[in-house]
Amino acid sequence: MSPGGVGGLLAALMARAGHRVICLAGEQTAQTLRRDGIHVRSKQFGDFTTQVEADTQLGEPADLCLITVKQTALEPALQRVPSPVLGDGLIVPLLNGIEHPALLRRHYHPQQVAPGVIRVEATRSAPGLIEHGSPFTDIDLASDSAPRERLDALAATLTTAGIRTRVRDDETAALWAKLAFLAPFALLTTRYGLTVGEIRTTRRPELLALLEETAAVSHACGAPADTAAALQLYDASPPDAKSSMQRDAEAGRPLEIDAIGGALLRAAKQHTVDVPLATRLVTELADR
């Protein structure tokens, strides 16, 4: 669902591995994909083109549905995959934030929902044209409701296709592991219009404070967070790296402020954790 940067890359890799792939998108994009397939330019996988099927709505049962839309478009996008049509296929959302699994479990049977966390830098420069910049494509799967054996089988399938995948025991910990890193990255780079290299130098005190706030909320939610390890990732990141929210802001697209910053603030309020810097940044971004 939604063959953008992440979805298009995964669709192309699965199709190249010999799986039947149906991309669900708008009519114009679907026509382009049916005609031209997906072309990938990748540091990790090289350049290749692969054919996929494409439609605007799922019309038959599927073993797996990868949901790769932005959180801002999730609810209307679910109309493309009616539960009775999907059957008992596994639903794997690869979205930012921590609140979407509850929505999906209301829409589909809870045993079908297996949240995933993906680490990759991939951009759709045009329909069917994917620029994959990171030298890695990694997924963590975890589910409090789907059978473990289904996750293990899926992890093996994805890994064979080149998508290094592991299954984790704790869904909450897996989701917070990403948000604890992503929230400071997204909020700071977008608010100030700076790359990660500039944030970790000119805005380092704010970065440290926001990492501490996010870690405190994560701990309160029952998910351990390592501030020092997260800071090491920031310091090791390419200096010109930008967050996906920052790129959306530059392109004039809707921002995932609520899915990332809003979710952080709601969790903080629920557990009475004080997050003044996060509150200020989310407010300023929302006002802007």
Buried (B, 14 or more C-beta within 10 A) or exposed (E): BBBBBBBBBBBBBBBBBEBEBBBBBEEEBBBBBBEBBBBBBBEBBEEBBBBBBBBBEBEEEBBBBBBBBBBBEBEEBBEBBEBEBBEEBBBBBBBBBBBBBEBBBEBBEBBBBBBBBBEBBBBBEEBBBBBBBBEEBBBBBBBBBBEEEBBBBBBEBBBEBBBBBBBBEBBBBBBBBBBBBBBBBBBBBBBBEBBBBBBBEEBEEBBBBBBBBBBBBBBBBEBEBBBEEBBEEBBEBEEEBBBBBBBBBEEEEEBBBBBBBBBBBBBBEEBEBEBEBBBEBBEEBEEE
